[in-house]
Amino acid sequence: MLAQYIMKRVLQLIPVLFLISLMVFSIMHALPGDPVGLMLAGSESGSVSPERMEELSEQMGLNDPLPVQYFRFLRGAVVGDLGTSVRLRQPVTELILDRFGSTIVLSMGGMSFALLIGMSTGVVAALKQGTWFDTLSMMFAYVGVSLPLFWLGLLMILVFSFWLDIFPPAGQAGWRSLIMPSVTLGLVSSGVISRLTRACLIEALVEDYVRTARAKGLPKTLIYVRHALRNALLPVVTIVGLQFGGMLAGAVVTETVFSRPGLGRLVVSAVLWKDYPLVQGIVLFMSTGYVLVNLIVDITYAWLDPRIRYG
């Protein structure tokens, strides 16, 4: 039954991905201005002749009707061909894959920090409800959610790089250069996870199955871990997946602040260069990644809760 549920969810992705590609294509073509003129102005010095603009338009297929351009774009995306960067003169897919590893490492570092801090503080706050630790941890969660990423990143560079000289301020040189970007990216998510974990665990601790386990005389550790926490984590799994997908977008700011060569920094550069194919390819790639992360979350949820796959 789980295999059937997975197949059903995978088939549902096809129209979703189709709509994403259509939206990305439509938004890029709805931007004001002539895309060829914008790209040539950012990549070639001096005045651009009408012949040169017409030549590039013909090469990129921009003279064709929009439906023809879209299906050509869709056909290429299916086989992994997202076009060629006008500024860098390299395949967009090659540029994305070259930077994707750095972004994934940063996102996983941020999520690891968020899970470690968020779940641990949420569990302890629920078990010590109403104490000073509960109040302090919830204050920490609210502060974490409220802080802007760029401000937090600059603050960490100022304190831990310039004042204390513990971590390098920028770049990608070993695990030490990953600490501050990961903490910056994961702090917001840690606050969300902490609050949700606390609320779900408090609700689970008053359920009938927990009272029954206590009446049987089971050890507290077994009750908390096997019965209460396992059921309380079901909503947390969903929010973790959404937060991880959001980290791919948050990496744009974090990678720019810490000068890390990832997808986020690449898309910022592509926008500044007005590199039409590169922006379109990165947005489509990141959107598809977000959808796939949610698919993994749905499958994990169905594995943890059999009621989902039979619903």
N, C-alpha and C positions, 0 to 999 in steps of 0.2 A: 504493500500500500504506500509506503514511503517513496518507492521508486516511481509510482504513478503520480504522486504529488509533485515530485521533482520534475518529471516530464511535462506535467501541466504548467508549472511555473516557467519552465524554459520556453515552452511554446508561447506563453503570454508575453515573453520578452520581445518577440518579433515585431508586433505592431508598435510597442513602446519605442524600440530602437528606430523603427521607421519614422515615427513622429518626431523623435529627437533630431534625426538627420534632416528632416524637412524644416524643422524650426531653426536649426543652425544655419542651413542654407538660406532660408527666407530672411532671417535677421541680418545676415552679412550682406545680402543683396539689397536690403531696405535702408542701409546706411546712406546718409547723404554724401554727394560728391561722386566723382568719377574714380572708380577703384584703380584703373590703370594710371591716371594722372597722379593720384596720391602715392602709388607705389613707385612710380618713376621719379617723382619729386624727392622721395626719401632715399632712393638708391643711385640716382645719377645726378651729377652736378650740371649746372647751367640750364639753359632752356631746352625743352624737349620738343622735337619736331612732331608735327601731326603724323608723319610717316612712321616714326618710331612708335608712337602710341597705337596706331592702327596695326602695326606689326605685332606688338605684344598682345593686343586684344585678340588677334587672329590665333596666335600661339596658345593662348589660354582658353580659347573657345568662348570668349565673352560676346562675340557677335552672334552666336546661336541663340535661339529662343530659350527662355528660362526653363521650360520643361525638359528640353534637350540637355541643358547644362546640369540640371538637377539629377537626371537619371545617369548621366556620365559620372557625376560626382558620387552618386550612390553605388554604381557599379565598381568604381575604383575603391570606395571605402570597404566594400564587401571583401575584396581581395587584398586589402591592406595598402592600397595606393591612395594617399591623400593629397597628391599633387607635389609641386616643387616650390620651395621657398624662393621668392623673387629676390630678397636681399642676400641670402646666404648661398643661393644656387645649389641647394642640396635637397634631396627628397624629404618631404615633411615627416613621413613615417620614420625615416632614419634619425632625424633630429629628435623626434619625440622619444624613441626607444633609447637614444643615447642619454637623455636627461631623466627618463622615467625612474631609473634605479635610484637616483639620489632622492627624488621626491618620495618614493615608497619607503626608503630607509628613514627619512625624516618623519613621515606619517606614522610608521610603526614605532619609532622612538617616542613620538608624542602620545600615541595611544597607550603604550606601555606605561608611561608616567601617569596618564589619566586613570588607567585601571588600577594601578598600584595605590595611588593616593585617594582616588575617588571611592573605590570599593572598601578599602580598609577604614577610612574615616566614616563612611556611611554605615558600615556594619557596627563599628564600635559606638557610634552615636545612637544607633537604634537600640543596642543592648544597654546603653547608659542614658536612656532617654530622660531629659530633664536635668541632667548634671551640667557642670561647667564645661566638660568636654563636648557635650552635645551642642551647647550654645556656641562655643568657640569654633567647632567644625562647620556649623551652618553659617557663621559669619565668614569663615574662609571660603565657603562655597559661593556666597553672594558676591564677595570681592572678586573671586576668580571669574565669575560670569560677567561681571561689569567691566573688567579691565580691557581696553583696546589692545589688540595684538601688537601693533606697531609701537605703542607707548611702552608696553611691557618689554618688548625686545630691546628698545633703546635704553631702558632703565637697567636691564640686566647687563648690557654691554658696558654701561657706565660703571656699575658697581663691581661686577666680577672680572671685567677685563682691564679697565683703566685704574680703578681704585685698588682692588685686591690682586690683580694680575694673576688670576687663577686659570681662566679659560681664554683661548684666542678669540678676538672680537668678531672675526669673519672668516670666510673661506671654508674649505672642506679638506682638513688635514688630520685624519684619524678620529678616534672616538671622542676626544676631548672637545673637538669643534662641533660635535653633535649634541652635547649636553644642553647648552643654553637654548638653541632652537627647539629642541624637543620639549623642554620645560615650558617655553613660551607658547608653543603650539598646543600642548596638552593641558595647560592650567585651566583654560576655559571649560574644556570637556570634563576635567576632574570635578569641577564644581557641579556640573549637571548630573554626572554619574553619582556623586556623593549624595545629593539631595534625593534622587530617585531611589537609590539603594536603601537609604534610611526609611523613606516613606513606605516602600514595598515590604521591607522586613518588619517594620512595626505592624503593618496590616496582617502579615502572615503569622506573627506571633500570637495573635488572638483568634486564629482560626480553630475550628473544632479538631482537626487532625493533630494540631500541636497540643491542645489540651488532652487529647486521648493519649498521645505519646508520653506526656508528663504523668498521666494517671497510671500508665504501665510501669512507671519507674525508670524509664530510659535515662541515660546520662544526658546532662545539659548540652554537652558538646555534640553528641549525636543528634539531639533534637534540633539544635541550631543549624548544623551543617547539612544533615541529610534531609530533614523535613522542611524547616522554615526557609533557610537560605536558598535551597534548590528551587523552590517554588517562587520565592521572591525575585530571583534573578531572571525570570522569563521576560518581564518588561524591560529589564536592564539590557538584555541581549539586543532588543530592538533599538534602543537609544544608542548603544555602543556602535552598531552598524551605521546609523545615521550620523553619529559624530565622526566616525572614521571617514565617511564620504565627505563630510564637511571639512575635514582636515586637508583633503586634496585641494579644496578651494582656499582654505586658510594658509596653505603653503605658499600662495602667491605673495602674501604680505611678509611672511616669515623669511622666505628665501630672499626676498628683496632686501630686507633689513640686515640679514646676516650674510648677504652676498654669496649664497649657495647656488651652484649651477644646476638647478632643477627645472621642472616644467613651469613652476610658478614664475620664476625669473625669466624664462624663455617667452612666456606669453606676454609679460609686461614689455619685453623688448620688441616682440612682434607687433604689439599695438603701437608702440612709439615709432617703429619703422613703417607702419601701415602696410605690413606684409600680409596681404589678404589671404592667400592660401594657408599660411602658417597659423594665423589666428583661427581660421575655420577648422583646421585639422586638430589643433590642440583642444578647442572647445568641444568638438565631437568626441575626441578620445577621452577627455575627463568626464564628460556626461555619461558615456558608455561605462566607464569605470565605476561611477556612482551607482548606476543601475545594477551592475554585476555585484557590487557589495551588498546591495539590498536583497538580491537573489540569495546570496550566501546566508544572510540574516534570516530570511524566510525559511530556508531549508534547516538551519540550526534550530529555529523556533519549533518547527514541526517535529524535529528529532527529540527535543526536550519535552514537548507537550503533544502526545498522540492525538489529542482532541482536534488539533489544527488540521491534520491530514485527513480526518474523517468528516470534517465540517463541510 
